[in-house]
């Protein structure tokens, strides 16, 4: 049944394109609403001419409902000037959703008006009190901010036991690896670097340039177990995660073997990627090599940046995307039993991606047709790249590839409007329905530049159905839950997840496009606790609050 659906849909799209000789209409447009929405942000990389390695990596972003009013707020991570080169003060920025398409900067009143050399962000309710907490990765000391329920956050880094390790951290995610109902924390680290130990690299032997990661030793990722009393235990070594050769930039959550225990996929820069399979006993085993995601098809470690995992073929299996350096195709994988096949070349994404350097990436159903599309933020690491390779720019256009079924994607970026396809030095990328109209909007960060908020405006009349999950025996955010929607002979699968993309986090609510259908046949929720719940004949065009063991409650709107 699913295979016939793929064939029918992709064949129709190809036939229409052949008859009209025009691109298939995407069914939606983007409107860039950053300034009208009140988002006034400029990232500070700290660059002063010293060519320090962290200046190339940018920072991330997140959609989160920090005040639990049902509307997605926005958090933007920032860097700062380096010691000895101080010219300005730059901080994180938290924007509260005003429910009318605009936001208010509440950074100071929320207690986040602090300076750090920030990189990434992971949002999760680690104490199950109903309010999302924030973990910010940094060059130096990472920070944990506890949500105090009154619109403010408190820095609990030291009190939580997370203040004992400093490094060069990048992406992070919350997940319940031991299934005890408490969110644990996984942190990616890049390389062993500090301003005092910066290495002189040069392209001409005279002038300093940014070093590649090969110039530095790798660093292990970290795993912290939630003790349930507000503190965390470093279990990196005993969990099997420790690997000082890693140079990790992105991490995504998945259940690779469908055993109900969360696994991790880590994107490494110039080192083999890692697929950490959960052994169900508090430990992990790296199976990336046998699973086929450690290296390129040529057996070479690529420059992995961002990563996302999702069922883009509606097959019930996880598909994987890993962004890489320019002249390296995006790794685009279809799961085939216990291993993955890289289908980048035949998908329509691979060859197009070779002229870009990808960072953030997300699977997102932009036109609400029930098939996950793929968006990627592009941008090079050095403004002098144009002097090195004539066909590659520093600023590069982001891409959105429309899913045509059967593993085929088409670049529709130029059709979307809103200046989306204008070149940018892209880094972080996340999605969230900030205006609660049922479609998914995009947030993109740039290195040493502005952030961009793109509102999605549907033109095809499609509907969605959205699920907001609340765990009781499971962690309250239900991170790791798998939801399957059955409608019109098709099954869509989504997982509630923290992390993914690059340094960023999308909203936790799950959105399923159902085209113009008013109802879905069935939804099955597999909770992290092991509980399964089944509901039939639900109305589309609405959001549902799903509380574990207590059923569904239809919301007034999405």
Secondary structure, 3 states (H helix, E strand, C coil): CHHHHHHHHHHHHHHHHHHHCCCCCCCEEEEECCCCCCCCCECCCCCCCCCCHHHHCCCCEEEECCCCCCCCEEEECCCCCCCCCCCCCCCCEEEEECCCCCEEECCCCCCCCCCCCEEEEEEECCCCCCCCEEEEEEEEECEEEEECCCCCEEECCCCCCCCCCEEEEEEEEEECCCCCCCCEEEEEECECCCHHHCCCEECCCCCEECCCHHHCCECCCEEEEECCCCCEEECCCCCCCCCCCCCEEEEEEECCCCCCCCEEEEEEECCCCEEEEECCCCCEEECHHHHCCCCCCCCCCCECCCEEEECCCCCCCCEEEECCCCCCCCEEEEEECCEEEECHHHHCCHHHHCCCCEEEEEEECCCCCCCCEEEEEEECCCHHHHHCCCCCCCEEECEEEEEEECCEEEECHHHCCCCCCCEECEEEEEEECCCCCCCCEEEEEECCCEEEEEEEEECCCCCEEEEEEECCCCCCCCCCCEEEEEECCEEEEEECCCCCECCCECCCCEEEECCCCCEEEEEEEECCCCCEEEEEEEECCCEEEEECCCEEEECCCC
